[in-house]
Amino acid sequence: MLEVKNLNISYDKKVVEDLSFKLNAGQVNVLMGRNGAGKSSILNAISGLIPYKGEIITKGKISYLNQNVNTDANFTAFETIILGKVNSLNFRLGQQDIKDANDIMDLLNISSFREKKINRLSGGEVQKILIAQALISNPKVLLLDEPASALDLKNQYEILTIIKDLTKKLNLTTLIILHQIELIEKFADNIILINQKKLYNMGDKNTIFTKKMFKEVYELDAKIIDYNSELLFYFNANDSIGYKL
């Protein structure tokens, strides 16, 4: 469970204003909004990396996979995953830590990468390693900042399928930033849409994806078609060129 009450975040100016929402376990929740809407700041506040005003209530540990992970380090996949266990300079590797790493690699089907250097792995393989690192501490809340942004289409779908499956299997409260509309439509159980520093709307895809929303938030004329419970989107090309959704 994750609950945010009256969250305010400021740097030189306010970037998030009076934001409140409550998320339940077992669901993939997508944080959505235009570039600069404050989405990464929200994850940073929830994980305790930046100061904020308001109240953040969680049950259990939080793991946060952000975009600033160094994947050029000369670590093996096993060593990278174990880093998720390190919480002090006095950390000593024990047999339980090794078992936990092996178990999470088995769960993600990445045991074959165990001794491989992560700087020699593909983008999709590295992302699986980083997800394993985030999960090895047995969190209850999983925060992910654009985990699929640098991947090709196949790997995007594979990584997000893994995240969705693990969210349900481990009963995680997952909050993930995504921009790609087609990925949000397919993988989000719940969407939190931020616009102009505030909560614009929250709900499932049918609640969020409306012509009115695309016009007001993204300044796009949209045509939305429901095809066998999947939503298809068509945008006015004259307006959409250069926009990242």
N, C-alpha and C positions, 0 to 999 in steps of 0.2 A: 504494500500500500504506500502511496505517496500523496501527500496533500500539501498544496501551496496556498497560503492565505495572505492576501494583500501585499504581494511581492513588489518591491520597488528597487530598481537598480540604477545607479548613477555613476558616471565617470566625470567628465567636465560638464556633461548635461545628462538629463534623465534619459535612459534608454528603454526601461520597462516600467510601466506605471500601473499600480494597483491590480496586479494579476492574481487571480485565484482559480484553482482547479483541483479536483481530486481524482486519482487514478487507482484502479483496482488491479490486483495480481492476475496473471494469466492472459494479459492483453498486450498487444503491440500498439502503443500510443505514439502517434507521429506529431511532432512539433513542426508546424508549417507556417511560412510567411515569406515575404520578399526579402531580398538581400538587405542586411542592415536592420532587420526588424527586432534584433535582440535575442535571437534563438540560442546562440552559443552562450551568451551571457546568462541566460536562464539555466542552462545545464551547469555552467561554472558556479552559479550561486547554489544550486541544489547540492553540488558536490563539495561545497565549502571552500572553493578556490578564490572567491572574491567576496567582499563585504556586500551586504544587502540590508534592506529594512523589510520587515514582515515576518512571517512564520512559515517554516518548512518542517513538515512532520513526516517521518519515515519509520518503518519497522524493519530492522535488520540492516545489514551492511549495504553500502552503495559502491558499485564499480562504474568507472567512467572511462570510456574509450574515446578520446578526442582526436583531433586532426593533427596534433603536433608530436606524434610518436616517431622516434628516430628508428627507421628501418634499415639504416646503413651500418649499424653496429655489427661487429664481428661475433655475434652470439649465435649459438645453435637454437633451433626451435624449442628444445627442452629448456635451455637456460632462459630464453625469453619468457616462456610460460611461468617458470618458477619465480621470476621477478614480481609476478602478481601476488606472491606470498610475502615479499619483503616489506615489512612495516617499520623496521628500525635498523640502526647500524649494528645491532647485536644479534641479528638474525643468524640462526644456524640451521642448515639444511638437515632435516630428519627423514626417517623412513616414511612417515605419514605424508610428508610433503612430496616425496618421490611418487608414492602411490597415488596421491591426488592428481599430480601432473600426468601420470600414465592413464588414470581413469578419464580425465578430461580429454586427452588425446584420443583415446578409444571412442569416447562419445562423439567427437567431431570427425572421426575417421582420418586422423592425421598422424597416426603413430609412425608411419613410414618417413615422416619429416624429422623425426626425433633428433638426429645428429647432424642434420643439414643446417648450414648457415642461412639465416633469414635473408641476408643480402644476396643470396643466390636463388631465392624462391620467387615465384610469380606473384603478382599483386593479389590475386585471389587466395593463394596459399598463405601469404603473409597475413591477410585479413583474418583467416581462420585461426592462425597462431595468436593474433591479438585478441580475438574473441575468447579463445581458451585462457589467455592471460587474465582477461577481465572476469572470467567465471571461476577461476581456481580458488578464489577466496570465499566462495559460496555466498555470493551476494543475494539480497532479496530485491534490490533495485538495480537495474542495468540502464546506464545512460550511454548513448551512442551518437556521436556528431558526424553525420554524413559518412557512414561506414562503406557505402557503395560508390562514392563519387568518383574515385579514380579507377574504377573497374569497367571492363567491357560488359555488354548487355548480358551475356551468359553468366558471368561471375556476379553481376549485380543480383540477378534472380537467385543464384545459388546461395549467396551470402544472406540475403533477406529471407529465403526459405529456412535456412538454418536458424536464424534469429527467431523467426516466428515459431518454429517447432520447439526450440529450447525454451522459449517464453512459456509455452503451454506445458511442456514436460516438467520443467523445474518450477513452475508457478511463479515466474518472475513478474515484477512490475517494470516493463520496458518502456523507456521514453527515448525516441530516436528522431533526429533531424533528417528530413528528406526534402529535396526540391522537386524531383521528377514526378509529375502528376500521375503517370501510368503506374509507377511503383507504389505511390501512396494509395491509389485506387485498389491495387491488388493486395497489399500487405497490411494496411492499417485497419485495426479493429476500431480505433477511436482517433480522432484528429483534433488537435488544438491549434487553431488558426490565430496568429498574431498579426495585428495591423495597427500602424501608427501608435506603437508602444503598448497597446492594450489588447486584451482578449477580444477578438472579433466574433468568434463563434466556436463551439465545441460540439462534436457529435460524430456520427458515422459518415461514410462517404456521400450518402444521399442527402444528408443534412448540410454538409459543407459545400459540395460541388454544385453550385447553382449559377445561372447566368448572372444574377444580381451580384454574387460574390466575386466572380471573375471581373466584372465591370468595376466594382468598387475597390477591390484590393489590387488587382493586376492591370486594370485599365485595358481589358481585352474584351472584345465581343466573342462570346463562346456559344457553340452549339453542342448540346449534350444529348447523347443517344443511349438509352438503356437497352443493351443487347444481351438477352439471357442473364440478367442480373449483373452484367458487367457494363461499366460506363465507358463510352467512347467520346473523345473530345475533338472538336474542330474549332480552330481559332482563326480570326481575321488576320491574314498574313501581314497586312500593312501595319497592324498594331503590334504583332507578336515578334517581329524581327528584333533580335538583340536581347530579348527577355529570357531570363532563366527562371523556370518555374519549379 
